[in-house]
Amino acid sequence: MSANSKQEGMTRRDFLKGAALSAAAPMIVPSRIFGRNAPSRILTMGCIGVGRQGQGDMQQLIYRGLEKGARVVAVCDVDSHRREDAQWLVDKIYSSELQKQSYKACAAYKDYRDLLERKDIDGVLIVTPDHWHAPIAVAAAHSKKDIYLEKPLTYSIAEGQQLVRAVRQNKRILQVGSQQRSSPYFLKACELTRNQRIGKLNTIRVWLPQDQGAGDPQPMPVPKNLDYDFWTGPVLKEPFTEDRVHPQRDYSRPGWLQIERTCRGMITGWGSHMNDIAQWGNGTEHTGPVEIKATAEFPDRGLFDVHTAFKAEALYENGIRLFMETGNPAGVRFEGSDGWIFVQRGAIKASDQELLRQKMGSDEIKLKRSTNHMKNFLQSMQTREDPVAPVEVGHRSNSVCVLAHIAMKLKRTLQWDPQEEQFVNDEEANQWLDYPHRKPWAL
């Protein structure tokens, strides 16, 4: 057995073994759900980017699709190991759930453009490194595909603006992977805040995890299974090292998450989750702050160059101040004139616990509800109604994070016009709204 064959076998077994243990993996759905109650037309789906997060999301799509009438028919990745693992896993699950001995209907592609050319594919799941989000999602919108796009929506604010236009011009459904919007805890915190159950809101505080460790910058030979030039895509190409891309032996956390050229760090990685909730509770999910400042540490960590500890402060036109910083546990705290609410994944607390037991009145603000993020996306594909985390919301949530990152780099207070989406009388800052894309990947 070759080293590569051994490696593939191990990863495939690990994923099946981990499916029942992983919090991201769904419960097994009986195959009968796909029978008598199935919709008249099955939605066909493709998965672009099937690495660590991508395979977890792909399994969600497979199992929720068994409930809602959707089926994965294609996978795509520039790493042949991951591409083949995902194709094998799709066929394996469907062989079991559809009670077929050898279900082999899933195609595999290296180039996402080949997948998007298929007229029979209705929607795509995009779970690539951040720098690839916009080019692939914009192309998907123009190819008339609906889109589930992992957060952060795009790498730059200018890319986000273009994606919003592409989605709306082509009348597509886009669900951002801001899964906290489908959590009852975050929904409750935002509804209570919007209805002033803690009095008049004055301050929002967001805590995010902190990146750690160092990356090895020593160049290495590019593995045969990886098209590294394609993986690099729109950003400046640097010498290959495993820490710049992803581990070749397993599906552990990839190094690109800590390299600024491909990801801005925790400010967008987790910040797009928590700032999405901050804006939802503030009622500003379709706009943004008018002023922002930040300080951050950028210690020497070898190849890894994203921020570590940071503090940022944003001011909204309604007078609300948003404070962001590294800290544990990650979460959002809404502070009003009469109390506070703190919400994190899996828990919610309040200055008065009775607040959390109160029901909403019939005349109060009620926010869009979703009990499962992937299921909500599939339902939206069928009804053509916006999902719980539509493209504009994802763009504005991400913009807060990118603005904080720009403030970290420029080390000064910045004035922002949320209507024009430009810095006010600040050409230097406006240069940071996008970056030069390597040809042919300019939008």
C-alpha positions as CSV (number, residue, x, y, z in Angstrom):
1,M,0.0,0.0,0.0
2,S,1.4,3.4,-1.0
3,A,1.7,6.2,1.6
4,N,-1.0,8.2,-0.2
5,S,-3.4,5.3,-0.2
6,K,-2.8,4.7,3.4
7,Q,-3.4,8.3,4.2
8,E,-6.6,8.4,2.2
9,G,-7.9,5.3,4.0
10,M,-7.2,6.8,7.4
11,T,-8.9,10.1,6.7
12,R,-12.0,8.4,5.3
13,R,-12.4,6.1,8.2
14,D,-11.7,9.0,10.6
15,F,-14.5,11.0,9.0
16,L,-17.1,8.2,9.2
17,K,-16.1,7.4,12.8
18,G,-16.2,11.1,13.7
19,A,-19.6,11.7,12.1
20,A,-21.4,10.4,15.2
21,L,-19.2,12.2,17.6
22,S,-18.8,15.6,16.0
23,A,-21.1,18.4,17.2
24,A,-21.3,19.5,13.5
25,A,-22.5,16.1,12.3
26,P,-26.3,15.7,12.1
27,M,-28.3,12.8,13.4
28,I,-28.9,9.9,11.0
29,V,-32.1,10.4,9.1
30,P,-34.1,7.3,8.1
31,S,-34.2,6.8,4.3
32,R,-38.0,6.7,4.4
33,I,-38.0,10.5,4.8
34,F,-36.8,10.7,1.3
35,G,-39.7,8.6,0.0
36,R,-43.4,9.3,0.3
37,N,-43.1,12.9,1.6
38,A,-40.4,14.0,-0.9
39,P,-41.1,17.1,-2.9
40,S,-42.0,16.9,-6.6
41,R,-38.5,17.9,-7.7
42,I,-35.3,17.2,-5.8
43,L,-32.8,20.1,-5.5
44,T,-29.4,19.1,-6.8
45,M,-26.4,20.5,-5.0
46,G,-22.6,20.9,-5.4
47,C,-20.0,21.4,-2.7
48,I,-17.0,23.6,-3.5
49,G,-14.2,23.3,-0.9
50,V,-14.4,20.1,1.1
51,G,-11.7,20.4,3.7
52,R,-12.1,20.6,7.5
53,Q,-15.1,22.8,7.7
54,G,-16.3,21.9,4.2
55,Q,-16.9,18.2,5.0
56,G,-18.8,19.1,8.2
57,D,-21.0,21.5,6.2
58,M,-21.4,18.9,3.4
59,Q,-22.7,16.3,5.9
60,Q,-25.2,18.8,7.2
61,L,-26.3,19.5,3.6
62,I,-26.6,15.7,2.9
63,Y,-28.7,14.9,6.0
64,R,-30.8,18.0,6.0
65,G,-31.3,17.4,2.3
66,L,-32.7,14.0,3.1
67,E,-35.4,15.8,5.1
68,K,-36.0,18.7,2.7
69,G,-35.6,17.2,-0.7
70,A,-32.0,17.9,-1.8
71,R,-29.2,15.7,-2.9
72,V,-25.4,16.4,-3.3
73,V,-24.4,15.4,-6.8
74,A,-20.9,17.0,-7.1
75,V,-17.9,18.0,-5.0
76,C,-14.9,20.2,-5.9
77,D,-11.5,20.8,-4.4
78,V,-8.0,21.7,-5.7
79,D,-6.6,19.0,-3.3
80,S,-7.2,15.6,-4.9
81,H,-7.0,13.8,-1.6
82,R,-9.8,15.9,-0.1
83,R,-11.8,15.8,-3.3
84,E,-11.7,12.0,-3.4
85,D,-12.4,11.7,0.3
86,A,-15.5,13.9,-0.1
87,Q,-16.8,12.0,-3.2
88,W,-16.3,8.7,-1.4
89,L,-18.1,10.0,1.7
90,V,-21.1,11.3,-0.3
91,D,-21.5,7.9,-2.1
92,K,-21.0,6.0,1.1
93,I,-23.7,7.9,3.0
94,Y,-26.3,7.8,0.2
95,S,-25.6,4.0,-0.3
96,S,-26.6,3.6,3.3
97,E,-29.5,6.1,3.6
98,L,-31.0,5.3,0.2
99,Q,-30.5,1.6,0.7
100,K,-28.4,1.1,-2.4
101,Q,-25.4,-1.2,-2.3
102,S,-23.2,0.9,-4.6
103,Y,-24.5,4.5,-5.0
104,K,-21.9,6.2,-7.2
105,A,-23.7,9.3,-8.4
106,C,-21.4,12.0,-7.0
107,A,-19.0,13.7,-9.6
108,A,-15.7,15.3,-8.6
109,Y,-14.1,18.4,-10.0
110,K,-10.8,20.3,-9.5
111,D,-12.1,23.5,-11.2
112,Y,-15.2,25.1,-9.6
113,R,-16.0,26.6,-13.1
114,D,-16.6,23.1,-14.4
115,L,-19.1,22.4,-11.6
116,L,-20.8,25.7,-12.2
117,E,-21.3,25.0,-15.9
118,R,-23.6,22.1,-15.0
119,K,-27.2,23.3,-15.8
120,D,-28.7,20.6,-13.6
121,I,-27.1,21.9,-10.3
122,D,-29.5,24.2,-8.4
123,G,-27.3,25.4,-5.6
124,V,-23.7,25.3,-4.2
125,L,-22.1,25.1,-0.8
126,I,-18.9,27.2,-0.8
127,V,-16.5,26.5,2.0
128,T,-13.1,27.7,0.8
129,P,-10.4,29.9,2.3
130,D,-11.6,33.4,2.7
131,H,-9.7,34.9,-0.2
132,W,-11.7,32.6,-2.6
133,H,-15.2,33.4,-1.3
134,A,-16.0,36.4,-3.5
135,P,-14.7,35.1,-6.9
136,I,-16.5,31.7,-6.6
137,A,-19.7,33.1,-5.1
138,V,-20.0,35.9,-7.7
139,A,-19.5,33.3,-10.5
140,A,-22.1,31.1,-8.9
141,A,-24.6,33.9,-8.8
142,H,-24.0,34.6,-12.5
143,S,-24.4,30.9,-13.2
144,K,-27.9,31.1,-11.6
145,K,-26.9,28.9,-8.6
146,D,-28.3,29.5,-5.1
147,I,-25.5,29.8,-2.5
148,Y,-24.7,28.7,1.0
149,L,-21.5,30.6,1.7
150,E,-19.4,30.2,4.8
151,K,-18.5,33.3,6.8
152,P,-16.9,35.8,6.6
153,L,-18.9,36.7,3.5
154,T,-15.9,38.1,1.6
155,Y,-12.3,39.1,2.2
156,S,-12.8,42.8,1.3
157,I,-15.6,45.3,1.6
158,A,-15.5,46.0,-2.2
159,E,-15.9,42.3,-2.9
160,G,-18.9,42.2,-0.6
161,Q,-20.5,45.1,-2.5
162,Q,-20.0,43.2,-5.8
163,L,-21.4,40.0,-4.4
164,V,-24.6,41.7,-3.1
165,R,-25.1,43.1,-6.6
166,A,-24.5,39.8,-8.3
167,V,-26.9,37.9,-6.0
168,R,-29.7,40.5,-6.3
169,Q,-29.3,41.0,-10.1
170,N,-29.5,37.3,-10.7
171,K,-32.4,36.8,-8.2
172,R,-30.4,34.2,-6.2
173,I,-30.8,32.9,-2.7
174,L,-27.7,33.3,-0.5
175,Q,-27.4,32.1,3.1
176,V,-24.3,33.2,5.0
177,G,-22.9,30.6,7.3
178,S,-23.7,32.7,10.4
179,Q,-25.3,29.7,12.2
180,Q,-25.9,31.7,15.4
181,R,-28.9,33.3,13.7
182,S,-30.5,29.8,13.9
183,S,-29.9,29.5,17.6
184,P,-32.7,30.2,20.1
185,Y,-30.3,31.8,22.6
186,F,-29.1,34.5,20.1
187,L,-32.6,35.1,18.8
188,K,-33.9,35.6,22.3
189,A,-31.1,38.0,23.3
190,C,-31.7,40.1,20.2
191,E,-35.5,40.2,20.5
192,L,-35.3,41.1,24.2
193,T,-32.8,43.9,23.4
194,R,-34.8,45.2,20.4
195,N,-37.9,45.4,22.5
196,Q,-36.1,47.3,25.2
197,R,-36.6,44.6,27.9
198,I,-33.3,45.8,29.4
199,G,-34.2,49.5,28.9
200,K,-32.7,51.8,26.4
201,L,-29.6,50.1,24.8
202,N,-26.4,52.1,25.2
203,T,-23.5,49.6,24.9
204,I,-22.7,46.3,23.2
205,R,-19.6,44.3,24.1
206,V,-18.2,41.5,22.0
207,W,-15.4,39.1,23.1
208,L,-13.5,36.9,20.6
209,P,-11.0,34.1,20.9
210,Q,-7.3,34.8,20.3
211,D,-5.0,33.1,17.8
212,Q,-1.9,31.4,19.0
213,G,1.1,29.5,17.8
214,A,3.7,30.1,15.1
215,G,3.9,29.0,11.4
216,D,7.0,27.5,9.7
217,P,8.0,29.7,6.7
218,Q,10.5,27.2,5.4
219,P,9.6,26.5,1.7
220,M,8.6,22.9,0.9
221,P,8.0,20.9,-2.3
222,V,4.4,21.2,-3.4
223,P,2.6,17.8,-2.9
224,K,1.4,16.1,-6.1
225,N,-2.2,16.1,-4.8
226,L,-2.5,19.9,-4.5
227,D,-2.8,22.4,-7.3
228,Y,-1.1,25.2,-5.3
229,D,-1.3,27.8,-8.0
230,F,-5.1,27.3,-8.2
231,W,-5.3,27.3,-4.4
232,T,-3.5,30.6,-4.3
233,G,-5.9,32.1,-6.8
234,P,-6.4,35.9,-6.5
235,V,-3.7,36.7,-3.9
236,L,0.0,37.1,-4.4
237,K,1.7,33.7,-4.8
238,E,4.3,32.9,-2.1
239,P,6.5,29.8,-1.8
240,F,4.6,26.8,-0.7
241,T,4.8,25.5,2.9
242,E,2.3,23.3,4.6
243,D,1.5,25.9,7.2
244,R,0.5,28.4,4.5
245,V,-2.2,26.0,3.3
246,H,-3.5,23.0,5.3
247,P,-2.1,19.9,6.9
248,Q,-1.5,17.0,4.4
249,R,-1.9,14.2,6.9
250,D,-5.2,15.1,8.6
251,Y,-8.1,17.6,8.7
252,S,-6.9,19.7,11.7
253,R,-7.0,23.5,11.8
254,P,-5.3,25.0,8.6
255,G,-2.6,27.6,8.7
256,W,-4.2,29.9,6.2
257,L,-6.5,31.0,9.0
258,Q,-3.6,32.9,10.6
259,I,-2.0,34.4,7.4
260,E,-3.3,37.9,6.6
261,R,-3.0,37.4,2.8
262,T,-5.8,34.8,3.0
263,C,-7.6,35.6,6.3
264,R,-7.7,38.6,8.6
265,G,-7.7,36.5,11.7
266,M,-10.2,36.2,14.5
267,I,-11.6,39.6,13.9
268,T,-13.4,38.2,10.8
269,G,-13.2,34.5,11.7
270,W,-15.2,34.7,14.9
271,G,-16.0,38.4,14.6
272,S,-18.3,37.9,11.7
273,H,-20.4,35.6,14.0
274,M,-20.5,37.8,17.1
275,N,-20.7,41.2,15.3
276,D,-23.6,39.8,13.3
277,I,-25.5,39.3,16.6
278,A,-24.4,42.7,17.9
279,Q,-25.9,44.4,14.8
280,W,-29.0,42.2,14.9
281,G,-29.7,43.2,18.5
282,N,-28.9,46.9,17.7
283,G,-31.2,46.9,14.6
284,T,-28.3,48.0,12.4
285,E,-27.9,44.8,10.3
286,H,-28.5,46.8,7.1
287,T,-26.1,49.6,7.9
288,G,-22.9,50.1,9.9
289,P,-21.0,52.3,12.3
290,V,-20.0,55.9,11.6
291,E,-16.7,55.8,13.5
292,I,-14.2,53.1,14.4
293,K,-10.8,52.8,16.1
294,A,-8.7,49.8,17.2
295,T,-5.3,48.7,18.6
296,A,-3.9,45.3,18.1
297,E,-0.7,43.2,18.7
298,F,1.1,41.7,15.8
299,P,3.9,39.7,17.4
300,D,6.6,37.8,15.4
301,R,5.1,34.3,15.0
302,G,7.0,33.1,11.9
303,L,4.7,32.6,9.0
304,F,1.6,33.5,11.0
305,D,1.0,37.3,10.8
306,V,-2.6,38.0,11.8
307,H,-3.4,40.0,14.9
308,T,-3.4,38.3,18.3
309,A,-4.8,40.4,21.2
310,F,-6.8,43.5,20.1
311,K,-9.3,46.1,21.3
312,A,-11.7,48.1,19.0
313,E,-14.5,50.6,19.5
314,A,-17.2,51.5,17.0
315,L,-19.8,54.3,17.3
316,Y,-23.2,54.0,15.5
317,E,-25.4,56.9,14.4
318,N,-28.0,56.0,17.0
319,G,-25.4,56.6,19.7
320,I,-24.7,53.0,20.6
321,R,-21.1,52.0,21.2
322,L,-19.8,48.6,20.2
323,F,-16.6,47.4,22.1
324,M,-14.7,44.4,20.6
325,E,-11.8,42.6,22.2
326,T,-10.1,39.3,22.7
327,G,-11.5,37.4,25.7
328,N,-13.1,34.3,27.0
329,P,-15.8,33.2,26.7
330,A,-16.6,34.4,23.3
331,G,-20.0,36.1,23.2
332,V,-22.1,39.3,23.1
333,R,-23.3,41.4,26.0
334,F,-26.1,44.0,25.5
335,E,-26.2,46.7,28.1
336,G,-29.2,48.9,28.6
337,S,-30.4,51.5,31.1
338,D,-32.3,48.8,33.1
339,G,-30.0,45.7,32.8
340,W,-28.0,43.5,30.6
341,I,-28.1,40.2,28.6
342,F,-25.0,38.1,27.8
343,V,-25.3,35.4,25.1
344,Q,-22.8,32.8,24.0
345,R,-23.0,29.5,22.1
346,G,-25.2,27.3,24.2
347,A,-26.0,29.7,27.0
348,I,-27.7,33.0,27.8
349,K,-27.7,35.0,31.1
350,A,-29.3,38.3,32.2
351,S,-29.1,40.8,35.0
352,D,-32.6,39.6,35.9
353,Q,-33.1,35.9,35.0
354,E,-36.9,36.6,34.9
355,L,-36.3,38.4,31.6
356,L,-35.4,35.1,30.0
357,R,-38.7,33.5,31.0
358,Q,-40.9,36.3,29.6
359,K,-42.8,35.8,26.4
360,M,-42.9,38.3,23.6
361,G,-46.1,40.4,23.2
362,S,-48.1,40.2,20.0
363,D,-47.3,43.9,19.2
364,E,-43.5,43.6,19.8
365,I,-40.7,43.1,17.3
366,K,-40.3,39.5,16.3
367,L,-37.2,38.6,14.3
368,K,-37.0,35.9,11.6
369,R,-36.9,32.5,13.1
370,S,-34.9,29.4,12.0
371,T,-34.3,26.2,13.9
372,N,-31.6,24.8,11.6
373,H,-29.4,27.0,9.4
374,M,-28.9,24.5,6.5
375,K,-32.6,23.5,6.5
376,N,-33.5,27.2,6.4
377,F,-31.3,27.6,3.3
378,L,-33.0,24.7,1.5
379,Q,-36.4,26.0,2.5
380,S,-35.5,29.4,1.0
381,M,-34.4,27.7,-2.2
382,Q,-37.8,26.2,-2.5
383,T,-39.9,29.2,-1.5
384,R,-37.6,31.9,-3.0
385,E,-37.9,33.9,0.2
386,D,-34.8,35.3,1.9
387,P,-33.2,33.1,4.5
388,V,-32.4,34.1,8.0
389,A,-28.9,35.4,7.1
390,P,-29.2,36.9,3.6
391,V,-26.4,38.4,1.6
392,E,-26.8,42.1,2.7
393,V,-26.7,41.1,6.3
394,G,-23.6,39.0,5.8
395,H,-22.0,41.9,4.0
396,R,-22.7,44.4,6.8
397,S,-21.7,42.1,9.6
398,N,-18.4,41.4,7.8
399,S,-17.9,45.1,7.1
400,V,-17.8,45.9,10.8
401,C,-15.0,43.3,11.2
402,V,-13.0,44.6,8.2
403,L,-13.3,48.2,9.3
404,A,-11.9,47.1,12.7
405,H,-9.0,45.4,10.9
406,I,-8.2,48.5,8.8
407,A,-8.3,50.6,12.0
408,M,-5.8,48.1,13.6
409,K,-3.4,48.6,10.6
410,L,-3.7,52.4,10.3
411,K,-3.6,52.9,14.1
412,R,-6.0,55.9,14.1
413,T,-9.7,56.7,14.4
414,L,-11.6,56.4,11.1
415,Q,-14.8,58.1,10.0
416,W,-17.1,55.8,8.0
417,D,-20.1,56.7,5.8
418,P,-22.3,53.5,6.0
419,Q,-24.6,54.7,3.1
420,E,-21.8,55.3,0.6
421,E,-19.6,52.6,2.2
422,Q,-16.6,54.9,2.0
423,F,-14.2,56.4,4.6
424,V,-14.9,60.1,5.0
425,N,-12.2,62.3,3.4
426,D,-9.6,59.6,3.9
427,E,-8.1,58.4,0.6
428,E,-5.5,56.3,2.4
429,A,-8.1,54.4,4.3
430,N,-10.2,53.9,1.2
431,Q,-7.3,52.2,-0.5
432,W,-7.8,49.3,2.0
433,L,-11.4,48.6,0.9
434,D,-10.0,46.1,-1.7
435,Y,-6.7,44.6,-2.8
436,P,-5.1,43.9,-6.2
437,H,-6.4,40.5,-7.4
438,R,-4.0,38.3,-9.3
439,K,-5.1,37.7,-12.9
440,P,-7.4,36.1,-14.1
441,W,-9.3,36.3,-10.8
442,A,-10.2,40.0,-10.7
443,L,-13.9,40.5,-10.2
